[in-house]
Amino acid sequence: MTLRRSAATVLAASAVLCATATTTVATTTTAVAAPSPTPVVPSGLYGEKDPTYDGVWRQSLALLAQDTVGVKPAAKAVNWLVGQQCDSGGFPSFRADAAEPCTSKTMVDSNATAAAVQALKALGGQDAAVKKGVSWLKSVQNQDGGWGYSPGGASDSNSTSIVIGALAATGEKPAEVKSQKDKSPYDALVTFSIPCDAKTGGGGAFAYQPDKSGKLAPNADATAAGVLGGLGQGLDAKGKKDGQKAAECEKGDKPGTLTPAQAAANGAAYLTGVLAKTGHLDTAPMPGAEDAKPQPDFGNTADAVVALAAQGGAEQAKKPLEWLEKNSAAWAKENGPAAYAQLVLAANATGTDPKSFGGADLVKALNATGPPPEAAETKADEEKDNNNDGGFGTWWIVAVIFVASVGAGILFSGRKKKNQQL
């Protein structure tokens, strides 16, 4: 998976699986583990795959993407997301029985919470849930000003960035959200920016986290997130107007000395350089894979499109956008709502029509992965229908009704006068 919040989840899940496998082998060599039961996917949830690790995330992206194109989601889809929230205000990746209260064992996380807050704020009418979510995020802010995936975990650029997006979406000023040590989210974020003249390469990129020795390794996923975070933008960021100069890496004395906007520009410059050759980002092959070559990373490429458009305009994201339009259909179909949502958000950021994305209707495909929306047509669609209806649009109908009513009035008046004469 290439979604921003998935890395920590997958690693944690892998650790549990490895530990379980080791224990099983150590205790017995004959027993075979029973197959996992087929997951029950709630009717209000988008997607058909097991939601254990991404239920809230994919639902949030789906609803947010729908909102960007004027689609009103089904009420039960919104209610499902709201119902996932714990009393504390935090959201877990998924909880099967929302009727049961969250406990100390319920694993709430910053990524799911920040994504849900952004979606619910955009949809409107969920002020209580949004307020509780923001309060929880503030309560688990680290002393360096940032956030880790789980409460108390070391800050990372992805989590910090998506929380910045949630804060900005709800009217908060991220620079003023301070820890007890007077550190803001931006103070933490810029520490993950790699200096332009870094001897190890990757200048301008964001690292996910420093390694044990404090070194920063470039990470494309973290960079796309970091660019949006540095700009104070959320997942549904809109691109700047065209004509913006391509970003160039601006040197700093050391990590943490750049402003958030400068760090964002540096991140965009890094992404532009990486995307220059093929138009897409790559992901390393899974351990044990037969093909040892890096594979195209569709999700991170879509995130990079949003980041580049937000930093420098649609023209800056043209090459990776065109690559996605030509190559993403099979990936989106396989990965479902979150994938379709990422592509819709990429289209939204660049001013591209998501209903004609490389020949595909992303909106229709996204809507089909969950409960039918309350309203699937946007205002633009209605106007288009009116204009393309052979001249017989809404205004024509109104005019006909008006003329008919005037005619009826004249006829009625004439009959009244004639009766009076008689």
Residue, then its C-alpha position, 0 to 999 in steps of 0.5 A: m500500500t502506498l497511502r500515507r498512513s499505511a506505512a506504520t500500520v503495515l510495519a506494525a501488522s508485519a511485526v505481529l504476523c512475524a511474531t505470531a509465526t515465530t511462536t507457532v513454529a517454536t511450539t509446534t511443527t504440525a499445527v496449521a493456523a486456521p484461516s482468517p474469517t472473511p471480513v464483514v464490511p459494513s454497508g455504509l463503508y466504501g470498498e469491499k476489502d478487509p477494513t481492519y487497517d484502513g477503514v477510516w482512512r479510505q472512507s475519509l478520502a472517499l468522502l473528501a474526494q466526493d465533496t471536491v466534485g460536489v457529490k453529496p455522500a449517502a447519509k449512512a456513509v457519513n454516519w459510519l465515519v462519525g460512529q468510528q470516533c471514540d469518546s476521546g475524539g480520536f479515530p482508530s483505523f477501524r472498529a467492527d462494533a461501534a456500539e461498544p465503547c472504546t477502551s484503552k486497547t483501542m488503537v486510535d491514531s493521528n492519521a485516521t483522526a486527521a483524515a476524518v476531521q478533514a472529511l467531516k469538516a468539508l462535508g459540514g454538519q458535523d461540528a461536534a465530531v470535528k471539534k472533538g477530533v481537533s481537541w484530541l489531536k492537540s492533546v497528543q502533540n509531541q513536545d517537538g511540536g509534531w505528531g507520530y502515527s500513534p500517541g506518544g510515538a516519535s514525530d514523523s513528517n507524514s503524520t505531522s503534515i496531515v495533522i497540519g492539514a486538519l488544523a488548517a481545514t478547521g480554521e486553526k492556525p498551525a503555527e500557533v498550536k504549541s506544545q508545552k515546550d513552545k514548539s509548533p507543528y512547523d518547528a517539527l516539520v522543517t527538521f525532516s527537510i534534507p539540506c540542498d547540499a546534503k553529501t548523501g543526496g536527496g537534497g530538498a526531500f523530506a525524510y520520514q524520520p531520522d534514523k538512529s544516528g540522526k541521519l535523514a534519508p529521502n522519502a518520496d511519500a514523506t516529501a509529498a506530505g511535507v510539501l502540503g504540510g509546509l504550505g498549510q494545505g490539506l488532502d484536498a489542496k487546490g493548485k496555484k494558478d499557472g505561471q508559477k516558477a518551478a521550485e529550486c532547492e534553497k540552501g539552509d545552514k542546517p536542518g530546521t533553519l528553513t521556513p515551512a514555505q522554503a522547505a515545501a519549495n525544496g520538497a517540490a524541487y526534489l519531486t520534480g527531479v525524481l519525476a523528470k525521467t519517467g513521470h512516476l515515483d517508484t516503490a521498492p519490491m517486496p522482500g522475496a519478490e521474483d522481480a527485484k526491479p522497483q515498481p511504479d508507485f501510483g499512490n505516491t505519484a498521485d500525492a506528488v501531483v497534488a503537492l506539486a500543483a499546490q506549490g507551483g500550479a498545474e503546469q508543474a504537475k503536468k508530467p506525472l498527471e499525464w502518466l497517471e491518466k495513461n496508466s492508473a486504471a488497473w491500479a485504481k480498480e484493484n485498490g478501490p475507493a482510496a485509489y479512486a479518491q487519490l486520483v480525484l484529488a489529483a484531478n481537483a488540484t490540477g483543474t482536470d476533469p475527474k469524469s474524463f481522466g484518461g478516458a475514465d469517469l473517476v467519480k462514477a467509479l468511486n461512487a460505485t464502491g459504496p452506498p449510492p450518494e444522496a446527490a451525484e450531479t454537480k451544479a456544473d453537470e446540471e448547467k451542462d445538461n441544461n445547455n445541451d438539451g437542445g435549448f430546452g433547459t431549466w430557463w426555457i421551461v420557466a419561460v414556457i410556464f411564465v408565458a402559459s400563466v400570462g396567457a391563462g390570465i388573459l383568457f380568464s380576464g376575457r371570459k370574465k368581461k364577456n360574462q359581465q356584458l351578458 
